[in-house]
Amino acid sequence: MPVEFDYGPIQILAQDGESVSFSVAQTWSNNPVCLLATEYTFSDDGEKICDDKDNVAPGEVGSYKAVCYNGMAEISVYVQDAVFAGAKSVVPGLCELFESGENTISYTIVIPCLPSYVCGELPPVNTCENDSDMIIVKENFETQDSIDSWFYADQMPDKALTAFLVPEDVETSKTFSVPSEASALSVTFDLYELADSENIYLRIQDSYPDLGKFSMTSEDDKSGYFANIRTTVISQGNSMNQVTLVIPSSWFTTGRLTLGFKGSFGIDNLVITAICGYTTAPTDGPTVAPVTIPTVPPTSMPNLTPECITITPSSPLHEFEYGPITIISQDSETVSFSVSQTWSNTPVCLLGTEYTYTDGTKTCNDKSYVAPGEVGLYTALCQNGVADITIFVQDAMFMGESAVMSNLCQLFNSGENTISYAISVPCEVTAACAKLPLPLTCNSDDNLIVAEENFETNVDLTSWFFASAVADKTLTTYIAPKADEMAKTYSVPSGATAMSVSFDLYHLRATEDVYLRIQDSYPDIGHLLSSTPKTVSGYFADIRATFINKEDSSSHITLIIPSSWLTTGRLTLGVKGVIGMDNIVVTSICASSSVGGAPEFLPPSTPASSPNKTPTTSPTFAKIGIDYTYSPPAQETCPCSCSGEETMFTPDKWMYPGIPTKLAPHPSFVDTTNTLETASCHGIGESATHPRIAMPCSNSDTMYYLVQDSQGEYEKLTALKLSGGIWSYVGGSRYVSYDANRVIDTAKVPDIKVSSNGDCVQSFDIQARGNEVCMVFSDSTPSIGGNNIPGKPGTPLVYCLDETDQKWRELGWQNRIGVAGVGDIELLMPSACECSNLMGYYFVMVGKAGTGHLDSVNVSGSAVVWYYNSAHPEAGWRPVGGDSENARIIPGSSSDAHLAISGIGNFACAVHAVVSDDSGLKGFDVFEGDKHLVVARFEPNTKQITKAPTNAPVVTPIAAPSVAPVARSPTSAPVAMAVTEAATTSCVASFSASGSMTSCYPMMAGQHYKAGQVCVEIINGNTDYAKITYDTLDSGYCLKEVQAYIGDNIPSNNKGNPQIGNFPAKANISTSTCTKRYTITTPLLPDCSSGREFASRTYKFAAHSSVQTANGGGGQTAWSTGVDITAGGSWATYSELKIGCKCAATVHRDLKSNSRHLAASEDDAFSTGSWRALDELVYSAAYLGAANSAKSCANDFVFTKSGIPAVGWVDAANGGFAYLSIWRNYPSALKSDSQGFEVAARTTGRAGAIPPTLVNKPVYAAASGMSIDSFEDSVFVAITDGATKKIYVSYIDLSATTVQWHEMETDAADLLPQDQDRSMCSDSLTSQTTATAQNHIKVACNGDIVVGHIIAKSAAPLSLASVAVNGNPLLASATVSSSTVSTMCAGGADQVVSWEDFEGSDTSASWTNGLLSDCDELGHYLGPLTGSGAMMSKTFAVPSMAKSVVLSYDFYNVGALGSTQKLYVYVEGKSIELPYMSVAAKSGTTDGIAWSYTSFGKKYSTQLTIPQTYFANGFLKVQFDLFHSSSIDATKKAGLDKIKLKATCSAGGRRAEEVSAAAAATTSSDQVGEFYCSSTDFPCGDNGKSVYVCHYSARSGYNTYCVPEADSEVLRFYRESYCGACAGFTGAKLQ
């Protein structure tokens, strides 16, 4: 159910028909929430704005004015905080403070633009109408209503004193509306002494005058002045005093007066009188203006501002707790200063600093959600000897205050709840200002200690904001946060390359909610703290962190913070949580590199023990118990830059990545909890079927793999992830379990059971987007009640997982997808990089709808697409086209079905589908009467086609929705859509159990006495509301006041007891007569009039009243009966209202046409409209004549990067050949265009079948399975041969001048699956076959080709899930190029491939992350390697026919390395550990690589012999990394020199033997000893030994090369390359 607010967050301020003024309040928590944003339309042209703020305290956030459309103003509110752990929402990009949608809830609010009695009236503003005094406040605190109108107040009953007001904890306050034109206010009240007290503080605005000492045994009168406020205290005896204050008008110029009380006393009989006559105010008192600082401020609020700084506040009522201004430097012309947030120990909403910049222009630096501590560092220009600064602070704590805002502070929408300070800082150093410390500077490479603090003296303590000293016999003295957070800012020495920060943390309580603060980031460290001795190290972003946990519940922490965090010269540190801090040492690392400046502080590719949570700028707290809804995390941003390794194509060779071998099973695959299920295999093996792959668009090193395990009739799903070469289970367990939040009995959450529909049907799918991975599956769990799974067998369920919490949660459970039949199920998550307007949308294709798929119409057998909009999670899944015949993609039956969305062209971001025409429809110029594939496009707000196919039933359309679309700014290319019909929808709310509009509940007085009843009547109309009638009947009671609430969260105080004063519906009833019946109204939310239908929703109904006996006797509190609002609290009760909403549509004709754009914010963009069939893929010119029908289960659908739709399909007859159909000009097609598809690469000689090994006939016998994917404008196709059960992979570049098919495998032995002895089961294979129709091809963002497939093992009844990877042949020529290295080992002599000594020329730039260093002893070298940066790496081009290559180099110990440091060399990803500092000389073999080294002082001469298997593709990647087994010390570093790579060609290897055999076979036509191409026939170069060759590559076409004659032998293996220059070559360009 949704997370609810404590009070209504929206208050209407004004309504004029064209706009709505409203305020937004933070009412979700009585502590500040991390982030709160309000999005609304603010201009007539539909432009939206988002006002987002951080650290938002309870109360009003801001006031806004929204433009109305169609009589309503729509507002979206987004709230992010730890209390919403697990909730996720898509936050629009306008709300820039939200880095993600994690722990976020969202609300869409609609406000009518005209006033309505339902909304109630605003309280009047008090004004002086004449010179007569007027009483504006009179409170005796006898009712709960008056208590609840005060913040943090409680009611204390006493027989003698009746009831009076006391502070709930420390202080209570309230702000009153007072006449600003009054000359003074008279405030009187009774003060009850509850204990002897040295200090009793009043609060008047933000001043805290001290009433002095009070004793319950003495009776002393007092009188005098607090500033210019006349004060009188008269003792009444019995510990009671009467206090009178006369407050001059200078204190309430804003028309608001805040009163408060702090201490052990009670308040009663408060009366505030406005003195409206100008002569009534006392004249015998002081006439000076009110002081800006209380005469006797509370001792807990020190003022540390230097006396030389003049501060004038806009209001005298609010004090900072520490001086907010610190002078950094003064030079007579400018002043450098810092500003700190010292008003609250929790973040304030907004803080702005306005000053004159050094160029004479004024500027305002304003920030939101400002945490305690330093905000920023500024330099202001001096004028007349001073620098003038203005600080604005806005927060709920300043409720009622207002300030005149500068328009330069753009985050401030208004000056409400804002205070300002005019500050003057002298430009010359004066005696009044303390002497400034000298700036710190790194004058050498020696480290510099900036601070050492052990908190044994008060000096260390007072330098921290909001910190308290804690004394402990064991721990001596340390500091801890006073409440939420403490912070301090340190000065960073100029020239520092990094800062080392070490400190001790004391675990004061077992909790994971502990956060560090580093600048404005809050890394979560709670899960890293342990009372068990252990060491954890890793990275927070690029900050190296080491945690040494000790037995005494303490941890020693060391941070290495690189210079990128220190650019301002300031470092803010803080701690948030129940934690103690001691022994802080802050050290500047001043050592610098000779080249490139400061060292890089980046983690290695896979830190050994990196923290398992990503640091966020807003802390996220893991709380349990909130069950709102799953919503997506932050989406990827454009452009989708691809991270990971570059693609490396290896002809004829597929690799099986990251898969364990029999000798070394990977520990991530050992299932310790289900050993019986995995006894035969360490992977997913037993009976794996239906592989599905997802590849994130931004990371080529990550892959998600979903397979079905059908062993023992389990039919379970296993989700895996390959990242960094390591396989792991997604979610942490072998089988995916049902979402525990959706299971009734959580004692045992069963594993998912998926429908098994044979080898052909696709019953599940997986997709990835950003940090989110989702899957859809057709649920087949039987006995729903027994297993407590809330659904029906055959229901497609969508589960999503956010990488940050690793938990599968169901998406859209509020309204699930209809039951599916036996057809494909496919999931589509549009990429934010292509369609940002759809980044919160999810689409599911149901290839064949089951019985009862939709509620209103029968679409059984048809293909239907459903969508989910994360902006409206309450709506769940909805059919595209609505609950109508428009939901059908085609009128007939389907089973095969696929979805795709293009990111470019006239139909960008429109949903497209390819479905099978199983009915053989005929008509519309599209359907040809055969069972082909149909391509269709969804067109929102368009009428369904009315000319039915000749053999299909006539469909009566249900028209478009009643709500006209709001014109918005387009977020993508426009799609013109004619509106031809519309409908008026009427919706009626009722009580779902009875269907009636009224429900009544008994009312009890004093908990035990019947007092009548309370009835709730639902009133339907333009805006729904509830009429609540109190009726005491014949009970003998009279009504005095009534309060009621309907919603999800009953307003309550910190103790959980209801705050009836905050109930939205309430009334005070006249006491002069006995009222027996009284009616009030309250809005009914969610409003059924919005047009959204729902079956039943449950709301809390609490009805309170104050009643009195008819004879005027004692009063009682009465409540409607129900359950206790707070267990163990007061006896207040509430009932549950179950309300449903039923809607019906009336069709009417709209003669106008309209053009609109598809926008994610328009929630009805997919719920109205219809599908348009574009083409049916039938081609009479396909091989052997007409293709009469498309083969089932052998088709797929994608768009290329340029927007070309591509459909792969197989002819059901005529040899079962595969084809690719494309619509080349579709991106520029018109809306009315159709039938634009053609067979790709179809020519007169070739019919277009894939792949074209022969002229007309492909090599496979009969295609039984197919999948396709695109990369740029190329399409890759994987075809399963039903006869041989082998997989053929082919590709076509649609952007090439000559479009033709190419094969990735040139020999049958190279087809998939291959025997790598590396399947996901460790058992070796006796044969390699793939299950019919089962393969899934995907192309990673770097171009790598990935094929998921099932290997059938003949030795046992097992089917093994496998993934094969190869590079992209289109990118192979662009990977690494070298014109100086021969690939053939010419002449059989060894070759020096590379030599680098870094002396003659700097080649360090050719190394990734390469740096150049030098020293007198060693000269220039590659380095330094420090272990705190990324690895240095380089890819070499080497002779692929060499037997081996020898890598030799010198390793330099240039930084006093010890035994805790080791060098790792990575050869093609294989790691070799070289323990230089532990053993002086050593040799060994690792993964077939022989290595040895010998030490010569600081130099270690090293040699590695690398076999040919590591560079069979002609390339070799080498990486170096320095590892620290303890904390990183940047002074310990190393270097590399004299790096040499030599190819051993004396025994040429396999390919050399093949070349020799080929040469021998050509002796009949070629002389022995000659090469394939002769320099005599095609000479080039100056040495007479080189030859022109023309070589073809799919990416760059034909190019001319000048190569050694020996290298021309390679052309024997390339059918399209030949000797001599390419046709048309003029010598102008030589490759």
Salt bridges, closest charged atoms under 4 A:
GLU39 OE1 - LYS48 NZ 4.00
ASP51 OD2 - LYS53 NZ 3.46
GLU139 OE2 - LYS174 NZ 2.56
ASP154 OD2 - LYS1055 NZ 3.21
GLU171 OE2 - ARG203 NH1 3.21
GLU198 OE2 - LYS213 NZ 3.87
ASP206 OD1 - ARG203 NH2 3.01
ASP206 OD2 - HIS318 ND1 2.20
GLU374 OE1 - ARG570 NH2 2.50
GLU401 OE2 - HIS318 NE2 3.42
GLU453 OE2 - LYS488 NZ 2.25
ASP484 OD2 - LYS576 NZ 2.37
GLU485 OE2 - ARG517 NH1 3.25
ASP504 OD1 - HIS556 ND1 2.79
ASP513 OD2 - LYS623 NZ 3.14
ASP520 OD1 - ARG517 NH2 3.37
ASP524 OD1 - HIS527 ND1 3.90
ASP524 OD2 - LYS613 NZ 3.31
ASP627 OD2 - ARG742 NH2 2.69
GLU645 OE1 - LYS1517 NZ 2.29
GLU677 OE2 - LYS716 NZ 3.81
GLU686 OE1 - ARG734 NH2 2.80
ASP709 OD2 - ARG734 NH2 3.02
ASP739 OD2 - ARG742 NH1 3.81
ASP751 OD2 - LYS716 NZ 2.96
ASP765 OD1 - ARG692 NE 2.97
ASP802 OD2 - LYS88 NZ 3.40
GLU803 OE2 - LYS721 NZ 2.89
ASP805 OD2 - LYS88 NZ 3.38
ASP805 OD2 - ARG809 NH1 2.54
GLU810 OE2 - ARG816 NE 2.65
GLU826 OE1 - HIS898 ND1 2.93
GLU874 OE2 - HIS872 ND1 3.46
GLU874 OE2 - ARG1092 NH1 3.66
GLU885 OE1 - ARG888 NE 2.57
ASP930 OD2 - HIS932 NE2 3.84
GLU939 OE2 - ARG937 NH2 2.75
GLU939 OE1 - LYS1231 NZ 3.30
GLU981 OE2 - LYS943 NZ 3.79
GLU981 OE2 - ARG1149 NH1 3.68
GLU1017 OE1 - LYS1027 NZ 3.48
ASP1031 OD2 - ARG1077 NH1 2.66
GLU1093 OE2 - LYS1142 NZ 3.90
GLU1162 OE1 - ARG1156 NH2 1.68
ASP1163 OD1 - HIS872 NE2 3.86
ASP1163 OD2 - ARG878 NH1 2.75
ASP1196 OD1 - HIS898 ND1 3.68
ASP1269 OD2 - LYS1338 NZ 3.97
GLU1272 OE1 - LYS1201 NZ 3.48
ASP1323 OD2 - LYS1353 NZ 3.78
GLU1396 OE1 - LYS1434 NZ 3.25
GLU1399 OE1 - HIS1420 ND1 3.19
ASP1414 OD2 - HIS1420 NE2 3.85
GLU1473 OE2 - LYS1462 NZ 3.06
ASP1537 OD2 - LYS1538 NZ 3.67
GLU1554 OE2 - ARG1550 NH1 2.78
GLU1554 OE1 - ARG1551 NE 3.16
GLU1609 OE1 - ARG1612 NE 2.45
